[in-house]
Amino acid sequence: NLSDTTAAKTVLLMAAMSIVMGSSLNAQPAPILRAHTTEIGGFIGASYGIDKARAMGGGNICYSVIKEVMPFAEVSYFPGIGRTATVSGIAGATATFSLPITDFNFGIHLRVPIPKSRVIPYGVLSFGAIHNSAHTEQIQYPDPLNPGGKPATTPFDVPASTNYATSFGGGIRLYATERLGFRGEFKAYKPNGGIDMFYRATGGFFFQF
């Protein structure tokens, strides 16, 4: 599966980048973390819902109120998050399908400066909304008339929806220079509206000015 392969390569690339950059940058002079700086960046990564990993990506903008505290706004796109749903009109039947989601969230990065280090860990907490457009999925489910046999297939109408979601996690910033760096991050999403919890691991760059 192309999506699974891309997601796996992304995670491996993020891990390799963290090891190489962390070992080479940690011995250099520490970056100057200042208040009232703006940071913009992009990222790619892998999301994991109820079934398997899939590629995703996005971007954000941050502003440091003080050097440790950075409010941010972010948008990301998940081509597919696994979901389960009850099949209408068929008692006890449930189905699994992939749902594309756009995420908009606002939150805060809490940076933890380490003396004489260019490797800066941080925590993240954010609040926002996840949105999916209306579309029809062709889904399979266990056929109640043929237990253990070939699954039945039926159209399943997915309505448009926007749901509140809280997300939280942490990451590491690796400063190549005072202005340019790389970032690896893990976040967990807890939506409302009956949507299952899902996760993402990302890696990307940022520019501080």
Secondary structure as a PSIPRED ss2 file (coil, helix, strand):
# PSIPRED VFORMAT (PSIPRED V4.0)

   1 N C   1.000  0.000  0.000
   2 L H   0.000  1.000  0.000
   3 S H   0.000  1.000  0.000
   4 D H   0.000  1.000  0.000
   5 T H   0.000  1.000  0.000
   6 T H   0.000  1.000  0.000
   7 A H   0.000  1.000  0.000
   8 A H   0.000  1.000  0.000
   9 K H   0.000  1.000  0.000
  10 T H   0.000  1.000  0.000
  11 V H   0.000  1.000  0.000
  12 L H   0.000  1.000  0.000
  13 L H   0.000  1.000  0.000
  14 M H   0.000  1.000  0.000
  15 A H   0.000  1.000  0.000
  16 A H   0.000  1.000  0.000
  17 M H   0.000  1.000  0.000
  18 S H   0.000  1.000  0.000
  19 I H   0.000  1.000  0.000
  20 V H   0.000  1.000  0.000
  21 M H   0.000  1.000  0.000
  22 G H   0.000  1.000  0.000
  23 S H   0.000  1.000  0.000
  24 S H   0.000  1.000  0.000
  25 L H   0.000  1.000  0.000
  26 N C   1.000  0.000  0.000
  27 A C   1.000  0.000  0.000
  28 Q C   1.000  0.000  0.000
  29 P C   1.000  0.000  0.000
  30 A C   1.000  0.000  0.000
  31 P C   1.000  0.000  0.000
  32 I C   1.000  0.000  0.000
  33 L C   1.000  0.000  0.000
  34 R C   1.000  0.000  0.000
  35 A C   1.000  0.000  0.000
  36 H C   1.000  0.000  0.000
  37 T C   1.000  0.000  0.000
  38 T E   0.000  0.000  1.000
  39 E E   0.000  0.000  1.000
  40 I E   0.000  0.000  1.000
  41 G E   0.000  0.000  1.000
  42 G E   0.000  0.000  1.000
  43 F E   0.000  0.000  1.000
  44 I E   0.000  0.000  1.000
  45 G E   0.000  0.000  1.000
  46 A E   0.000  0.000  1.000
  47 S E   0.000  0.000  1.000
  48 Y E   0.000  0.000  1.000
  49 G C   1.000  0.000  0.000
  50 I C   1.000  0.000  0.000
  51 D C   1.000  0.000  0.000
  52 K C   1.000  0.000  0.000
  53 A E   0.000  0.000  1.000
  54 R E   0.000  0.000  1.000
  55 A E   0.000  0.000  1.000
  56 M E   0.000  0.000  1.000
  57 G E   0.000  0.000  1.000
  58 G E   0.000  0.000  1.000
  59 G E   0.000  0.000  1.000
  60 N E   0.000  0.000  1.000
  61 I E   0.000  0.000  1.000
  62 C E   0.000  0.000  1.000
  63 Y E   0.000  0.000  1.000
  64 S C   1.000  0.000  0.000
  65 V C   1.000  0.000  0.000
  66 I E   0.000  0.000  1.000
  67 K C   1.000  0.000  0.000
  68 E C   1.000  0.000  0.000
  69 V E   0.000  0.000  1.000
  70 M E   0.000  0.000  1.000
  71 P E   0.000  0.000  1.000
  72 F E   0.000  0.000  1.000
  73 A E   0.000  0.000  1.000
  74 E E   0.000  0.000  1.000
  75 V E   0.000  0.000  1.000
  76 S E   0.000  0.000  1.000
  77 Y E   0.000  0.000  1.000
  78 F E   0.000  0.000  1.000
  79 P E   0.000  0.000  1.000
  80 G E   0.000  0.000  1.000
  81 I E   0.000  0.000  1.000
  82 G E   0.000  0.000  1.000
  83 R E   0.000  0.000  1.000
  84 T E   0.000  0.000  1.000
  85 A E   0.000  0.000  1.000
  86 T E   0.000  0.000  1.000
  87 V C   1.000  0.000  0.000
  88 S C   1.000  0.000  0.000
  89 G C   1.000  0.000  0.000
  90 I C   1.000  0.000  0.000
  91 A C   1.000  0.000  0.000
  92 G C   1.000  0.000  0.000
  93 A C   1.000  0.000  0.000
  94 T E   0.000  0.000  1.000
  95 A E   0.000  0.000  1.000
  96 T E   0.000  0.000  1.000
  97 F E   0.000  0.000  1.000
  98 S E   0.000  0.000  1.000
  99 L E   0.000  0.000  1.000
 100 P E   0.000  0.000  1.000
 101 I E   0.000  0.000  1.000
 102 T E   0.000  0.000  1.000
 103 D E   0.000  0.000  1.000
 104 F E   0.000  0.000  1.000
 105 N E   0.000  0.000  1.000
 106 F E   0.000  0.000  1.000
 107 G E   0.000  0.000  1.000
 108 I E   0.000  0.000  1.000
 109 H E   0.000  0.000  1.000
 110 L E   0.000  0.000  1.000
 111 R E   0.000  0.000  1.000
 112 V C   1.000  0.000  0.000
 113 P C   1.000  0.000  0.000
 114 I C   1.000  0.000  0.000
 115 P C   1.000  0.000  0.000
 116 K C   1.000  0.000  0.000
 117 S C   1.000  0.000  0.000
 118 R C   1.000  0.000  0.000
 119 V E   0.000  0.000  1.000
 120 I E   0.000  0.000  1.000
 121 P E   0.000  0.000  1.000
 122 Y E   0.000  0.000  1.000
 123 G E   0.000  0.000  1.000
 124 V E   0.000  0.000  1.000
 125 L E   0.000  0.000  1.000
 126 S E   0.000  0.000  1.000
 127 F E   0.000  0.000  1.000
 128 G E   0.000  0.000  1.000
 129 A E   0.000  0.000  1.000
 130 I E   0.000  0.000  1.000
 131 H E   0.000  0.000  1.000
 132 N E   0.000  0.000  1.000
 133 S C   1.000  0.000  0.000
 134 A C   1.000  0.000  0.000
 135 H E   0.000  0.000  1.000
 136 T E   0.000  0.000  1.000
 137 E E   0.000  0.000  1.000
 138 Q E   0.000  0.000  1.000
 139 I E   0.000  0.000  1.000
 140 Q E   0.000  0.000  1.000
 141 Y E   0.000  0.000  1.000
 142 P C   1.000  0.000  0.000
 143 D C   1.000  0.000  0.000
 144 P C   1.000  0.000  0.000
 145 L C   1.000  0.000  0.000
 146 N C   1.000  0.000  0.000
 147 P C   1.000  0.000  0.000
 148 G C   1.000  0.000  0.000
 149 G C   1.000  0.000  0.000
 150 K C   1.000  0.000  0.000
 151 P C   1.000  0.000  0.000
 152 A E   0.000  0.000  1.000
 153 T E   0.000  0.000  1.000
 154 T E   0.000  0.000  1.000
 155 P E   0.000  0.000  1.000
 156 F E   0.000  0.000  1.000
 157 D E   0.000  0.000  1.000
 158 V E   0.000  0.000  1.000
 159 P C   1.000  0.000  0.000
 160 A C   1.000  0.000  0.000
 161 S E   0.000  0.000  1.000
 162 T E   0.000  0.000  1.000
 163 N E   0.000  0.000  1.000
 164 Y E   0.000  0.000  1.000
 165 A E   0.000  0.000  1.000
 166 T E   0.000  0.000  1.000
 167 S E   0.000  0.000  1.000
 168 F E   0.000  0.000  1.000
 169 G E   0.000  0.000  1.000
 170 G E   0.000  0.000  1.000
 171 G E   0.000  0.000  1.000
 172 I E   0.000  0.000  1.000
 173 R E   0.000  0.000  1.000
 174 L E   0.000  0.000  1.000
 175 Y E   0.000  0.000  1.000
 176 A C   1.000  0.000  0.000
 177 T C   1.000  0.000  0.000
 178 E C   1.000  0.000  0.000
 179 R C   1.000  0.000  0.000
 180 L E   0.000  0.000  1.000
 181 G E   0.000  0.000  1.000
 182 F E   0.000  0.000  1.000
 183 R E   0.000  0.000  1.000
 184 G E   0.000  0.000  1.000
 185 E E   0.000  0.000  1.000
 186 F E   0.000  0.000  1.000
 187 K E   0.000  0.000  1.000
 188 A E   0.000  0.000  1.000
 189 Y E   0.000  0.000  1.000
 190 K E   0.000  0.000  1.000
 191 P E   0.000  0.000  1.000
 192 N C   1.000  0.000  0.000
 193 G C   1.000  0.000  0.000
 194 G C   1.000  0.000  0.000
 195 I C   1.000  0.000  0.000
 196 D C   1.000  0.000  0.000
 197 M C   1.000  0.000  0.000
 198 F E   0.000  0.000  1.000
 199 Y E   0.000  0.000  1.000
 200 R E   0.000  0.000  1.000
 201 A E   0.000  0.000  1.000
 202 T E   0.000  0.000  1.000
 203 G E   0.000  0.000  1.000
 204 G E   0.000  0.000  1.000
 205 F E   0.000  0.000  1.000
 206 F E   0.000  0.000  1.000
 207 F E   0.000  0.000  1.000
 208 Q E   0.000  0.000  1.000
 209 F C   1.000  0.000  0.000
